[in-house]
Amino acid sequence: MKRICVFLSALALLALAACAARQPAAPTGAAEVPALRFRTTDREGNAVDESILRGQRLVMLNFWEPWCPPCVKEMPDLERLYEDYRDRGFLILGIYSAEGQEADVDKVLEDSSTSYPILRYSKDFDGLQSGYVPTTVFVDGEGTILSELLVGGRDYAGWEELILSTLK
């Protein structure tokens, strides 16, 4: 009986690990996935839509929350990436949904010296959600989705490798 319990526990852990690691498949062609269209606001209440993407070669949409330790941990590295690659057509859009936590958002942005645009979440982003934060997806200047949903934080080198492979 003890062996069966151990076996079932191990099997359950393997299944859980497989589900957690599984990510949606990357789009196979632009014709199958419509370009991203959205309307939202920035932190000052100004209207923002997909026109913010125009002229960019690569845009990182980074969904984060101020209560999420991995989100907050990667923000200084994201800021460095933005500073290092924005002249090459790279833009980061940080997107959060935490309502009533503006003071926490302010503190995170100040502590990480974030200068890239920060937007409020809108239902137009629902199709880009994994159910976890941070979640990141890359699009081009036309809003074409270039990557699968990337769940979890990364450091500078981890993100840089992905960015450089596209900006070559």
DSSP file (Angstrom, degrees, kcal/mol; ACC not computed):
  #  RESIDUE AA STRUCTURE BP1 BP2  ACC     N-H-->O    O-->H-N    N-H-->O    O-->H-N    TCO  KAPPA ALPHA  PHI   PSI    X-CA   Y-CA   Z-CA
    1    1 A M     >        0   0    0      0, 0.0     4,-2.1     0, 0.0     5,-0.2   0.000 360.0 360.0 360.0 -39.6    0.0    0.0    0.0
    2    2 A K  H  >  +     0   0    0      1,-0.2     4,-2.4     2,-0.2     5,-0.2   0.897 360.0  52.1 -63.6 -40.0    2.8    2.4    0.8
    3    3 A R  H  > S+     0   0    0      1,-0.2     4,-2.8     2,-0.2    -1,-0.2   0.887 108.0  51.5 -63.0 -39.2    4.4    1.7   -2.6
    4    4 A I  H  > S+     0   0    0      2,-0.2     4,-2.9     1,-0.2     5,-0.2   0.913 110.2  48.7 -65.1 -42.6    1.2    2.6   -4.3
    5    5 A C  H  X S+     0   0    0     -4,-2.1     4,-2.4     2,-0.2    -2,-0.2   0.914 113.2  47.2 -62.6 -43.7    0.9    5.9   -2.4
    6    6 A V  H  X S+     0   0    0     -4,-2.4     4,-2.5     2,-0.2    -2,-0.2   0.929 113.8  48.4 -63.4 -45.1    4.5    6.8   -3.2
    7    7 A F  H  X S+     0   0    0     -4,-2.8     4,-2.6     1,-0.2    -2,-0.2   0.931 113.0  46.8 -60.9 -47.1    3.9    5.9   -6.9
    8    8 A L  H  X S+     0   0    0     -4,-2.9     4,-2.3     2,-0.2    -1,-0.2   0.873 112.0  51.2 -65.2 -36.8    0.7    7.9   -7.1
    9    9 A S  H  X S+     0   0    0     -4,-2.4     4,-2.3    -5,-0.2    -1,-0.2   0.925 111.7  46.8 -64.1 -44.6    2.3   10.8   -5.4
   10   10 A A  H  X S+     0   0    0     -4,-2.5     4,-2.3     2,-0.2    -2,-0.2   0.907 112.2  50.4 -63.9 -42.0    5.2   10.8   -7.8
   11   11 A L  H  X S+     0   0    0     -4,-2.6     4,-2.3     2,-0.2    -1,-0.2   0.903 110.1  50.2 -62.2 -42.6    2.8   10.4  -10.8
   12   12 A A  H  X S+     0   0    0     -4,-2.3     4,-2.5     2,-0.2    -2,-0.2   0.904 110.2  50.2 -63.8 -42.0    0.8   13.4   -9.5
   13   13 A L  H  X S+     0   0    0     -4,-2.3     4,-2.6     2,-0.2    -2,-0.2   0.905 110.5  49.7 -63.7 -41.4    3.9   15.5   -9.2
   14   14 A L  H  X S+     0   0    0     -4,-2.3     4,-2.3     2,-0.2    -2,-0.2   0.915 111.7  48.3 -62.9 -43.2    5.0   14.6  -12.7
   15   15 A A  H  X S+     0   0    0     -4,-2.3     4,-2.2     2,-0.2    -2,-0.2   0.911 112.2  49.2 -63.6 -42.5    1.6   15.6  -14.1
   16   16 A L  H  X S+     0   0    0     -4,-2.5     4,-2.4     1,-0.2    -2,-0.2   0.917 111.4  48.9 -63.0 -43.9    1.6   18.8  -12.2
   17   17 A A  H  X S+     0   0    0     -4,-2.6     4,-2.0     1,-0.2    -2,-0.2   0.897 110.7  50.8 -63.6 -40.3    5.1   19.7  -13.4
   18   18 A A  H  X S+     0   0    0     -4,-2.3     4,-1.3     1,-0.2    -1,-0.2   0.905 111.9  47.0 -64.7 -41.2    4.1   18.9  -17.0
   19   19 A C  H  < S+     0   0    0     -4,-2.2    -2,-0.2     1,-0.2    -1,-0.2   0.902 112.4  49.4 -67.3 -40.7    1.1   21.1  -16.8
   20   20 A A  H  < S+     0   0    0     -4,-2.4    -1,-0.2     1,-0.2    -2,-0.2   0.856 113.9  45.5 -68.1 -34.1    3.0   24.0  -15.2
   21   21 A A  H  < S+     0   0    0     -4,-2.0    -1,-0.2    -5,-0.2    -2,-0.2   0.704  89.9 103.2 -82.5 -19.4    5.7   23.8  -17.9
   22   22 A R     <  -     0   0    0     -4,-1.3     3,-0.0    -5,-0.2    -3,-0.0  -0.430  49.4-177.6 -69.3 134.0    3.3   23.6  -20.8
   23   23 A Q        -     0   0    0     -2,-0.2     3,-0.1     1,-0.0   127,-0.1  -0.925  35.3 -87.4-128.0 154.5    2.9   26.8  -22.8
   24   24 A P        -     0   0    0      0, 0.0   125,-0.2     0, 0.0     2,-0.0  -0.234  52.7 -99.1 -59.2 149.3    0.7   27.5  -25.8
   25   25 A A        -     0   0    0      1,-0.1   124,-0.1   123,-0.1     3,-0.1  -0.357  41.3-102.4 -67.6 148.9    2.2   26.7  -29.1
   26   26 A A        -     0   0    0      1,-0.1   122,-0.1   122,-0.1    -1,-0.1  -0.392  46.2 -91.7 -68.5 148.6    3.7   29.6  -31.1
   27   27 A P        -     0   0    0      0, 0.0    -1,-0.1     0, 0.0     3,-0.1  -0.332  29.8-151.3 -59.7 143.3    1.6   31.0  -33.9
   28   28 A T  S    S+     0   0    0      1,-0.3     2,-0.3    -3,-0.1     3,-0.1   0.538  71.5   0.1 -97.0  -7.6    2.3   29.2  -37.2
   29   29 A G    >>  -     0   0    0      1,-0.1     3,-1.3     0, 0.0     4,-1.0  -0.890  62.9-117.5-177.3 147.4    1.5   32.1  -39.5
   30   30 A A  T 34 S+     0   0    0     -2,-0.3     3,-0.3     1,-0.3   115,-0.1   0.804 111.4  62.4 -61.0 -30.4    0.2   35.7  -39.5
   31   31 A A  T 34 S+     0   0    0      1,-0.2    -1,-0.3    -3,-0.1     0, 0.0   0.787 103.3  50.0 -67.4 -26.0   -2.9   34.7  -41.4
   32   32 A E  T <4 S+     0   0    0     -3,-1.3    -1,-0.2     1,-0.2    -2,-0.2   0.756 111.0  49.7 -83.3 -25.4   -4.0   32.5  -38.5
   33   33 A V  S  < S-     0   0    0     -4,-1.0    -1,-0.2    -3,-0.3   112,-0.2  -0.955  83.5-134.1-119.9 116.7   -3.5   35.0  -35.8
   34   34 A P        -     0   0    0      0, 0.0   111,-0.2     0, 0.0     3,-0.1  -0.316  35.8 -93.7 -66.6 152.6   -5.1   38.5  -36.2
   35   35 A A        -     0   0    0      1,-0.1   109,-0.2   109,-0.1     2,-0.2  -0.311  50.0 -92.4 -63.8 148.6   -2.9   41.5  -35.3
   36   36 A L        -     0   0    0    107,-2.7     2,-0.4    -3,-0.1    -1,-0.1  -0.439  45.8-178.8 -65.4 128.6   -3.2   42.8  -31.8
   37   37 A R        +     0   0    0     87,-0.2     2,-0.3    -2,-0.2   106,-0.0  -0.999  12.3 157.1-128.5 132.6   -5.7   45.6  -31.4
   38   38 A F        -     0   0    0     -2,-0.4    12,-0.9    87,-0.0     2,-0.4  -0.995  30.2-157.3-154.4 157.4   -6.3   47.3  -28.1
   39   39 A R  E     +A   49   0A   0     -2,-0.3    85,-0.3    10,-0.2     2,-0.2  -0.995  36.9 129.1-134.2 130.5   -7.5   50.4  -26.3
   40   40 A T  E     -A   48   0A   0      8,-2.8     8,-2.6    -2,-0.4     2,-0.3  -0.802  45.6-105.3-155.2-164.9   -6.4   51.2  -22.8
   41   41 A T  E     -A   47   0A   0     79,-0.3    79,-2.7     6,-0.3     6,-0.2  -0.944  19.8-126.5-133.3 158.3   -5.0   54.1  -20.8
   42   42 A D  B >   -B  119   0B   0      4,-2.0     3,-1.6    -2,-0.3    77,-0.2  -0.272  49.7 -83.4 -87.6-173.3   -1.6   54.9  -19.4
   43   43 A R  T 3  S+     0   0    0     75,-0.9    76,-0.1     1,-0.3    -1,-0.0   0.716 130.3  54.5 -68.4 -20.5   -1.1   55.8  -15.7
   44   44 A E  T 3  S-     0   0    0      2,-0.1    -1,-0.3     0, 0.0     0, 0.0   0.427 121.1-105.6 -91.5   0.8   -2.1   59.4  -16.3
   45   45 A G  S <  S+     0   0    0     -3,-1.6     2,-0.2     1,-0.3    -2,-0.1   0.515  70.0 147.8  89.5   5.8   -5.4   58.4  -17.9
   46   46 A N        -     0   0    0      1,-0.1    -4,-2.0    -5,-0.0    -1,-0.3  -0.540  54.4-107.0 -75.0 138.8   -4.3   59.2  -21.5
   47   47 A A  E     -A   41   0A   0     -2,-0.2     2,-0.4    -6,-0.2    -6,-0.3  -0.411  39.9-176.1 -66.0 137.4   -5.8   56.9  -24.2
   48   48 A V  E     +A   40   0A   0     -8,-2.6    -8,-2.8    -2,-0.1     2,-0.2  -0.998   7.3 165.3-135.4 137.4   -3.4   54.4  -25.7
   49   49 A D  E >   -A   39   0A   0     -2,-0.4     3,-2.0   -10,-0.2   -10,-0.2  -0.734  57.5 -68.9-137.1-169.9   -4.0   52.0  -28.6
   50   50 A E  G >  S+     0   0    0    -12,-0.9     3,-2.0     1,-0.3     4,-0.5   0.623 112.7  84.1 -62.9 -12.2   -2.0   49.8  -30.9
   51   51 A S  G >  S+     0   0    0      1,-0.3     3,-0.8     2,-0.2    -1,-0.3   0.734  75.5  73.0 -63.1 -18.8   -0.6   52.9  -32.7
   52   52 A I  G <  S+     0   0    0     -3,-2.0    -1,-0.3     1,-0.2    -2,-0.2   0.716  91.4  58.6 -64.9 -18.9    2.0   52.9  -29.9
   53   53 A L  G X  S+     0   0    0     -3,-2.0     3,-1.9    -4,-0.2    -1,-0.2   0.764  79.4 113.0 -79.9 -26.6    3.5   49.9  -31.6
   54   54 A R  T <  S+     0   0    0     -3,-0.8     3,-0.1    -4,-0.5    88,-0.1  -0.128  78.4  19.7 -56.6 138.8    4.1   51.6  -35.0
   55   55 A G  T 3  S+     0   0    0      1,-0.3     2,-0.3    86,-0.0    -1,-0.3   0.364  97.4 117.5  85.9  -4.6    7.7   52.1  -36.0
   56   56 A Q    <   -     0   0    0     -3,-1.9    85,-0.9     1,-0.1    -1,-0.3  -0.730  52.1-158.9 -96.0 144.5    9.0   49.4  -33.6
   57   57 A R  S    S+     0   0    0     32,-1.9     2,-0.3    -2,-0.3    33,-0.2   0.806  83.7  13.9 -84.3 -33.8   10.8   46.3  -34.7
   58   58 A L  E     -c   90   0B   0     31,-2.5    33,-2.3    82,-0.2     2,-0.5  -0.986  64.3-169.2-148.0 130.9   10.0   44.4  -31.5
   59   59 A V  E     -cD  91 139B   0     80,-3.0    80,-2.5    -2,-0.3     2,-0.6  -0.986  10.4-152.6-125.0 127.9    7.6   45.1  -28.7
   60   60 A M  E     -cD  92 138B   0     31,-3.0    33,-3.1    -2,-0.5     2,-0.8  -0.884   5.1-160.2 -97.9 117.9    7.7   43.2  -25.4
   61   61 A L  E     -cD  93 137B   0     76,-3.0    76,-1.8    -2,-0.6     2,-0.7  -0.892  13.2-171.4 -97.0 111.6    4.3   43.1  -23.7
   62   62 A N  E     -cD  94 136B   0     31,-2.5    33,-2.8    -2,-0.8     2,-0.6  -0.902   9.2-158.4-112.9 108.5    5.1   42.3  -20.1
   63   63 A F  E     +cD  95 135B   0     72,-3.2    72,-1.6    -2,-0.7     2,-0.3  -0.760  30.4 153.2 -87.9 122.6    2.0   41.6  -17.9
   64   64 A W        -     0   0    0     31,-2.5    33,-0.5    -2,-0.6    -2,-0.0  -0.869  32.6-147.1-143.5 169.8    2.9   42.1  -14.2
   65   65 A E    >   -     0   0    0     -2,-0.3     3,-1.5     3,-0.2     7,-0.2  -0.987  25.5-124.8-142.2 149.4    1.5   43.0  -10.8
   66   66 A P  T 3  S+     0   0    0      0, 0.0     6,-0.0     0, 0.0    -1,-0.0   0.712 110.8  55.1 -69.3 -18.7    3.0   45.0   -7.9
   67   67 A W  T 3  S+     0   0    0      1,-0.0    38,-0.0     4,-0.0    -3,-0.0   0.404  86.2  97.2 -91.0   1.7    2.3   42.1   -5.5
   68   68 A C    <>  -     0   0    0     -3,-1.5     4,-2.4     1,-0.2     3,-0.3  -0.818  59.5-159.8 -98.9 107.1    4.2   39.6   -7.7
   69   69 A P  H  > S+     0   0    0      0, 0.0     4,-2.7     0, 0.0     5,-0.2   0.892  92.2  48.8 -54.9 -45.6    7.9   39.0   -6.5
   70   70 A P  H  > S+     0   0    0      0, 0.0     4,-1.6     0, 0.0    84,-0.1   0.874 111.7  51.7 -63.7 -32.7    9.2   37.6   -9.8
   71   71 A C  H  > S+     0   0    0     -3,-0.3     4,-0.8     2,-0.2     3,-0.2   0.958 113.7  42.3 -63.2 -50.6    7.5   40.6  -11.6
   72   72 A V  H >< S+     0   0    0     -4,-2.4     3,-0.7    -7,-0.2    -1,-0.2   0.876 110.9  57.4 -65.7 -38.6    9.2   43.1   -9.4
   73   73 A K  H 3< S+     0   0    0     -4,-2.7     4,-0.4    -5,-0.3    -1,-0.2   0.867 108.1  45.8 -62.4 -37.4   12.5   41.3   -9.4
   74   74 A E  H 3X S+     0   0    0     -4,-1.6     4,-2.3     1,-0.2     3,-0.3   0.621  89.2  87.9 -83.8 -10.6   12.8   41.5  -13.2
   75   75 A M  H <X S+     0   0    0     -4,-0.8     4,-2.5    -3,-0.7    -1,-0.2   0.873  84.6  51.7 -62.3 -40.5   11.9   45.1  -13.6
   76   76 A P  H  > S+     0   0    0      0, 0.0     4,-2.0     0, 0.0    -1,-0.2   0.903 112.4  48.1 -61.3 -37.0   15.4   46.6  -13.2
   77   77 A D  H  > S+     0   0    0     -4,-0.4     4,-2.3    -3,-0.3    -2,-0.2   0.888 110.1  51.7 -68.0 -38.6   16.6   44.2  -15.9
   78   78 A L  H  X S+     0   0    0     -4,-2.3     4,-2.6     2,-0.2    -1,-0.2   0.907 108.5  51.7 -63.1 -40.5   13.7   45.1  -18.1
   79   79 A E  H  X S+     0   0    0     -4,-2.5     4,-2.5     2,-0.2    -2,-0.2   0.924 109.4  49.5 -61.9 -43.9   14.6   48.8  -17.7
   80   80 A R  H  X S+     0   0    0     -4,-2.0     4,-2.6     2,-0.2    -1,-0.2   0.913 111.1  49.8 -60.9 -42.6   18.2   48.1  -18.6
   81   81 A L  H  X S+     0   0    0     -4,-2.3     4,-2.3     2,-0.2     5,-0.2   0.920 110.2  50.6 -61.8 -44.0   17.1   46.2  -21.7
   82   82 A Y  H  X S+     0   0    0     -4,-2.6     4,-1.8     1,-0.2    -2,-0.2   0.932 113.1  45.4 -59.4 -46.7   14.8   49.1  -22.7
   83   83 A E  H  < S+     0   0    0     -4,-2.5     4,-0.3     1,-0.2    -2,-0.2   0.894 116.1  46.7 -63.7 -40.4   17.6   51.6  -22.3
   84   84 A D  H  < S+     0   0    0     -4,-2.6    -1,-0.2    -5,-0.2    -2,-0.2   0.794 125.8  24.7 -74.4 -29.2   20.1   49.4  -24.2
   85   85 A Y  H ><>S+     0   0    0     -4,-2.3     3,-1.8    -5,-0.2     5,-1.1   0.447  87.7  95.9-121.4  -0.9   17.9   48.5  -27.2
   86   86 A R  G ><5S+     0   0    0     -4,-1.8     3,-1.4     1,-0.3    -3,-0.1   0.828  83.7  59.7 -63.7 -28.9   15.2   51.2  -27.6
   87   87 A D  G 3 5S+     0   0    0     -4,-0.3    -1,-0.3     1,-0.3    -2,-0.1   0.586 100.9  57.6 -72.9  -8.5   17.4   52.9  -30.3
   88   88 A R  G < 5S-     0   0    0     -3,-1.8    -1,-0.3     2,-0.1    -2,-0.2   0.168 132.6 -86.4-104.8  15.8   17.2   49.6  -32.3
   89   89 A G  T < 5S+     0   0    0     -3,-1.4   -31,-2.5     1,-0.3   -32,-1.9   0.771  83.2 139.7  88.6  27.0   13.4   49.6  -32.5
   90   90 A F  E   < +c   58   0B   0     -5,-1.1     2,-0.4   -33,-0.2    -1,-0.3  -0.903  23.8 177.6-108.8 131.1   12.7   47.8  -29.2
   91   91 A L  E     -c   59   0B   0    -33,-2.3   -31,-3.0    -2,-0.5     2,-0.5  -0.986  15.3-155.2-131.0 140.7    9.9   48.9  -26.9
   92   92 A I  E     -c   60   0B   0     -2,-0.4     2,-0.5   -33,-0.2   -31,-0.2  -0.960   4.7-167.0-111.7 134.3    8.6   47.4  -23.6
   93   93 A L  E     -c   61   0B   0    -33,-3.1   -31,-2.5    -2,-0.5     2,-0.5  -0.971   9.4-155.7-117.2 113.2    5.0   48.0  -22.6
   94   94 A G  E     -ce  62 118B   0     23,-2.6    25,-3.5    -2,-0.5     2,-0.5  -0.773  13.6-168.6 -86.7 129.7    4.4   47.1  -18.9
   95   95 A I  E     +ce  63 119B   0    -33,-2.8   -31,-2.5    -2,-0.5     2,-0.3  -0.978   9.8 171.5-128.3 125.1    0.8   46.2  -18.3
   96   96 A Y  E     - e   0 120B   0     23,-2.0    25,-2.6    -2,-0.5   -31,-0.2  -0.910  23.1-167.1-131.3 159.0   -0.8   45.7  -14.9
   97   97 A S        +     0   0    0    -33,-0.5     2,-0.5    -2,-0.3   -32,-0.1   0.457  41.7 130.9-121.8  -5.2   -4.4   45.3  -13.6
   98   98 A A    >   -     0   0    0      3,-0.1     3,-0.7     2,-0.1     2,-0.3  -0.335  41.0-161.8 -60.6 106.7   -4.1   45.8   -9.9
   99   99 A E  T 3  S+     0   0    0     -2,-0.5    -2,-0.1     1,-0.2    -1,-0.0  -0.682  71.6  19.8 -89.3 145.3   -6.8   48.3   -9.0
  100  100 A G  T 3  S+     0   0    0     -2,-0.3    -1,-0.2     1,-0.1     3,-0.1   0.606 102.1  93.2  75.3  11.0   -6.6   50.2   -5.8
  101  101 A Q    <>  +     0   0    0     -3,-0.7     4,-2.4     1,-0.1     3,-0.4  -0.051  37.7 128.0-123.0  30.8   -2.9   49.5   -5.5
  102  102 A E  H  > S+     0   0    0      1,-0.2     4,-3.1     2,-0.2     5,-0.2   0.856  72.6  55.0 -58.9 -37.1   -1.6   52.7   -7.1
  103  103 A A  H  > S+     0   0    0      2,-0.2     4,-2.1     1,-0.2    -1,-0.2   0.904 109.8  47.2 -63.4 -39.4    0.7   53.4   -4.2
  104  104 A D  H  > S+     0   0    0     -3,-0.4     4,-2.3     2,-0.2    -2,-0.2   0.906 112.5  49.2 -66.7 -41.2    2.3   50.0   -4.6
  105  105 A V  H  X S+     0   0    0     -4,-2.4     4,-2.6     1,-0.2     5,-0.2   0.935 110.1  51.8 -61.9 -46.3    2.6   50.4   -8.3
  106  106 A D  H  X S+     0   0    0     -4,-3.1     4,-2.5     1,-0.2    -2,-0.2   0.913 110.2  48.7 -55.8 -44.9    4.3   53.8   -7.8
  107  107 A K  H  X S+     0   0    0     -4,-2.1     4,-3.1     2,-0.2     5,-0.2   0.922 111.5  48.5 -64.5 -44.6    6.8   52.3   -5.3
  108  108 A V  H  X S+     0   0    0     -4,-2.3     4,-1.9     1,-0.2    -2,-0.2   0.935 113.8  46.7 -61.1 -46.2    7.7   49.5   -7.7
  109  109 A L  H  <>S+     0   0    0     -4,-2.6     5,-2.1     1,-0.2     4,-0.3   0.888 115.4  45.9 -65.7 -38.8    8.2   51.8  -10.6
  110  110 A E  H ><5S+     0   0    0     -4,-2.5     3,-1.1    -5,-0.2    -2,-0.2   0.939 112.0  50.2 -67.9 -46.8   10.2   54.3   -8.5
  111  111 A D  H 3<5S+     0   0    0     -4,-3.1    -2,-0.2     1,-0.3    -1,-0.2   0.825 116.9  41.2 -61.8 -32.1   12.4   51.6   -7.0
  112  112 A S  T 3<5S-     0   0    0     -4,-1.9    -1,-0.3    -5,-0.2    -2,-0.2   0.389 104.5-129.0 -97.4   3.4   13.1   50.1  -10.4
  113  113 A S  T < 5 -     0   0    0     -3,-1.1     2,-0.3    -4,-0.3    -3,-0.2   0.870  37.8-170.5  52.1  41.4   13.6   53.5  -12.1
  114  114 A T      < +     0   0    0     -5,-2.1    -1,-0.2    -6,-0.2     4,-0.1  -0.457  25.0 163.3 -70.9 126.9   11.2   52.4  -14.8
  115  115 A S        +     0   0    0     -2,-0.3    -1,-0.2    -3,-0.2     3,-0.1   0.488  44.1 100.2-118.5 -10.6   10.9   54.7  -17.8
  116  116 A Y  S    S-     0   0    0      1,-0.1   -23,-0.1   -25,-0.0   -37,-0.0  -0.397  90.8 -77.9 -73.7 158.4    9.3   52.5  -20.4
  117  117 A P        -     0   0    0      0, 0.0   -23,-2.6     0, 0.0     2,-0.5  -0.278  42.7-156.9 -62.4 136.8    5.5   53.0  -20.8
  118  118 A I  E     - e   0  94B   0    -25,-0.2   -75,-0.9    -3,-0.1     2,-0.3  -0.970  14.2-172.2-115.9 125.6    3.2   51.5  -18.2
  119  119 A L  E     -Be  42  95B   0    -25,-3.5   -23,-2.0    -2,-0.5     2,-0.3  -0.798  23.9-115.2-117.6 157.0   -0.3   50.7  -19.3
  120  120 A R  E     - e   0  96B   0    -79,-2.7   -79,-0.3    -2,-0.3   -23,-0.2  -0.682  40.9-103.7 -87.2 145.4   -3.5   49.6  -17.5
  121  121 A Y        -     0   0    0    -25,-2.6     2,-0.3    -2,-0.3    -1,-0.1  -0.387  40.3-176.3 -66.2 142.4   -4.9   46.2  -18.3
  122  122 A S    >   -     0   0    0     -2,-0.1     3,-2.3   -82,-0.1     4,-0.2  -0.933  42.6-104.6-133.9 162.7   -8.0   46.1  -20.6
  123  123 A K  G >  S+     0   0    0     -2,-0.3     3,-1.9     1,-0.3     4,-0.3   0.702 112.0  78.2 -60.2 -18.5  -10.2   43.3  -21.8
  124  124 A D  G 3  S+     0   0    0    -85,-0.3     3,-0.3     1,-0.3    -1,-0.3   0.701  91.2  54.0 -63.6 -17.7   -8.5   43.6  -25.2
  125  125 A F  G X  S+     0   0    0     -3,-2.3     3,-2.4     1,-0.2    -1,-0.3   0.423  76.1 103.4 -93.7   0.4   -5.5   41.8  -23.6
  126  126 A D  G X  S+     0   0    0     -3,-1.9     3,-1.3     1,-0.3    -1,-0.2   0.823  74.1  59.3 -54.8 -35.3   -7.5   38.8  -22.5
  127  127 A G  G 3  S+     0   0    0     -3,-0.3    -1,-0.3    -4,-0.3    -2,-0.1   0.566 100.9  57.4 -71.3  -7.4   -6.3   36.6  -25.3
  128  128 A L  G <  S+     0   0    0     -3,-2.4     2,-0.4     7,-0.0    -1,-0.3   0.091  83.7 113.9-108.5  21.5   -2.7   37.1  -24.2
  129  129 A Q    <   -     0   0    0     -3,-1.3     4,-0.1     1,-0.1    20,-0.1  -0.748  38.8-179.5-102.1 141.9   -3.2   35.7  -20.7
  130  130 A S        -     0   0    0      2,-0.5    -1,-0.1    -2,-0.4     3,-0.1   0.543  53.8-109.9-105.3 -14.7   -1.7   32.6  -19.2
  131  131 A G  S    S+     0   0    0      1,-0.4     2,-0.3     4,-0.0    -2,-0.1   0.394  93.0  83.3  93.6  -1.3   -3.3   32.9  -15.8
  132  132 A Y  S    S-     0   0    0     20,-0.0    -2,-0.5   -69,-0.0    -1,-0.4  -0.918  75.0-104.7-131.4 156.1    0.1   33.7  -14.3
  133  133 A V  S    S+     0   0    0     -2,-0.3   -69,-0.1     1,-0.2   -62,-0.1  -0.980  93.3  40.6-128.3 147.5    2.3   36.7  -13.9
  134  134 A P  S    S+     0   0    0      0, 0.0    18,-3.2     0, 0.0     2,-0.4   0.539  74.8 162.9 -75.0 147.5    4.7   37.7  -15.1
  135  135 A T  E     -DF  63 151B   0    -72,-1.6   -72,-3.2    16,-0.2     2,-0.4  -0.998  13.6-171.1-126.4 135.1    3.6   36.7  -18.6
  136  136 A T  E     +DF  62 150B   0     14,-2.5    14,-3.3    -2,-0.4     2,-0.3  -0.956   9.5 178.3-128.9 144.3    5.4   38.2  -21.6
  137  137 A V  E     -D   61   0B   0    -76,-1.8   -76,-3.0    -2,-0.4     2,-0.4  -0.991  20.2-136.7-141.4 145.4    4.6   38.0  -25.3
  138  138 A F  E     +D   60   0B   0     -2,-0.3     8,-3.1    10,-0.3     9,-1.1  -0.853  23.9 173.3-105.4 138.9    6.5   39.7  -28.2
  139  139 A V  E     -DG  59 145B   0    -80,-2.5   -80,-3.0    -2,-0.4     6,-0.2  -0.881  25.3-121.9-132.1 165.8    4.8   41.4  -31.1
  140  140 A D    >   -     0   0    0      4,-1.6     3,-1.8    -2,-0.3   -83,-0.2  -0.382  45.3 -83.3 -98.2-174.3    6.1   43.5  -34.0
  141  141 A G  T 3  S+     0   0    0    -85,-0.9   -84,-0.1     1,-0.3   -85,-0.1   0.599 129.8  52.9 -67.6 -12.1    5.2   47.1  -35.0
  142  142 A E  T 3  S-     0   0    0    -85,-0.1    -1,-0.3     2,-0.1     3,-0.1   0.437 120.6-106.3 -98.5  -3.1    2.1   45.9  -36.7
  143  143 A G    <   +     0   0    0     -3,-1.8  -107,-2.7     1,-0.3     2,-0.3   0.539  66.6 153.1  89.3   7.4    0.8   43.9  -33.7
  144  144 A T        -     0   0    0   -109,-0.2    -4,-1.6     1,-0.1     2,-0.4  -0.565  49.6-119.3 -71.2 128.6    1.7   40.5  -35.2
  145  145 A I  B     +G  139   0B   0     -2,-0.3    -6,-0.3  -111,-0.2    -1,-0.1  -0.557  33.7 178.4 -73.7 125.9    2.3   38.1  -32.4
  146  146 A L        +     0   0    0     -8,-3.1     2,-0.3    -2,-0.4    -7,-0.2   0.549  57.3  34.8-106.0 -12.1    5.9   36.8  -32.7
  147  147 A S  S    S-     0   0    0     -9,-1.1     2,-0.1  -122,-0.1     3,-0.1  -0.885  77.4-104.8-138.4 166.7    6.2   34.5  -29.7
  148  148 A E        -     0   0    0     -2,-0.3     2,-0.4     1,-0.1   -10,-0.3  -0.329  62.6 -74.5 -75.3 173.0    4.3   32.1  -27.5
  149  149 A L        -     0   0    0   -125,-0.2     2,-0.7   -12,-0.1   -12,-0.2  -0.621  48.5-150.3 -71.2 126.1    3.2   33.3  -24.1
  150  150 A L  E     -F  136   0B   0    -14,-3.3   -14,-2.5    -2,-0.4     2,-0.4  -0.889  11.5-159.5-105.0 110.2    6.4   33.3  -21.9
  151  151 A V  E     +F  135   0B   0     -2,-0.7   -16,-0.2   -16,-0.2     2,-0.1  -0.758  49.2  25.7 -96.9 131.6    5.5   32.6  -18.3
  152  152 A G  S    S-     0   0    0    -18,-3.2     2,-0.1    -2,-0.4   -16,-0.1  -0.127  85.9 -69.7 105.6 159.6    7.8   33.6  -15.5
  153  153 A G        -     0   0    0    -20,-0.1     2,-0.3    -2,-0.1   -82,-0.1  -0.434  41.1-168.4 -83.1 158.3   10.5   36.1  -14.9
  154  154 A R        -     0   0    0    -84,-0.1     2,-0.1    -2,-0.1   -77,-0.1  -0.914  19.4-116.5-136.9 164.8   13.9   36.1  -16.5
  155  155 A D     >  -     0   0    0     -2,-0.3     4,-2.3   -78,-0.1     5,-0.3  -0.380  44.6 -86.1 -93.9-178.8   17.1   38.0  -15.9
  156  156 A Y  H  > S+     0   0    0      1,-0.2     4,-3.0     2,-0.2     5,-0.2   0.917 127.4  47.5 -53.4 -50.2   18.8   40.4  -18.3
  157  157 A A  H  > S+     0   0    0      1,-0.2     4,-2.0     2,-0.2    -1,-0.2   0.884 110.1  52.6 -63.6 -39.4   20.8   37.7  -20.2
  158  158 A G  H  > S+     0   0    0      1,-0.2     4,-1.0     2,-0.2    -1,-0.2   0.921 116.0  38.9 -63.4 -44.4   17.7   35.5  -20.6
  159  159 A W  H  X S+     0   0    0     -4,-2.3     4,-2.5     1,-0.2    -2,-0.2   0.888 111.7  58.7 -71.6 -39.0   15.6   38.3  -22.1
  160  160 A E  H  X S+     0   0    0     -4,-3.0     4,-3.1    -5,-0.3     5,-0.3   0.894 100.8  55.7 -59.5 -40.5   18.5   39.7  -24.1
  161  161 A E  H  X S+     0   0    0     -4,-2.0     4,-1.6     1,-0.2    -1,-0.2   0.921 111.0  44.5 -57.7 -44.7   19.0   36.4  -25.9
  162  162 A L  H  X S+     0   0    0     -4,-1.0     4,-0.8     2,-0.2    -1,-0.2   0.905 114.9  48.7 -66.1 -41.6   15.4   36.4  -27.1
  163  163 A I  H >X S+     0   0    0     -4,-2.5     4,-2.4     1,-0.2     3,-0.9   0.934 111.1  48.6 -65.4 -47.4   15.6   40.1  -28.0
  164  164 A L  H 3X S+     0   0    0     -4,-3.1     4,-1.0     1,-0.3    -1,-0.2   0.836 102.6  61.9 -65.2 -32.4   18.8   39.8  -30.0
  165  165 A S  H 3< S+     0   0    0     -4,-1.6    -1,-0.3    -5,-0.3    -2,-0.2   0.785 114.3  36.1 -64.9 -24.2   17.5   36.8  -31.9
  166  166 A T  H << S+     0   0    0     -3,-0.9    -2,-0.2    -4,-0.8    -1,-0.2   0.800 115.7  51.7 -94.7 -35.5   14.7   39.0  -33.3
  167  167 A L  H  <        0   0    0     -4,-2.4    -2,-0.2     1,-0.2    -3,-0.2   0.453 360.0 360.0 -83.8   0.4   16.6   42.3  -33.7
  168  168 A K     <        0   0    0     -4,-1.0    -1,-0.2    -5,-0.2    -3,-0.1   0.526 360.0 360.0 -39.0 360.0   19.5   40.8  -35.7
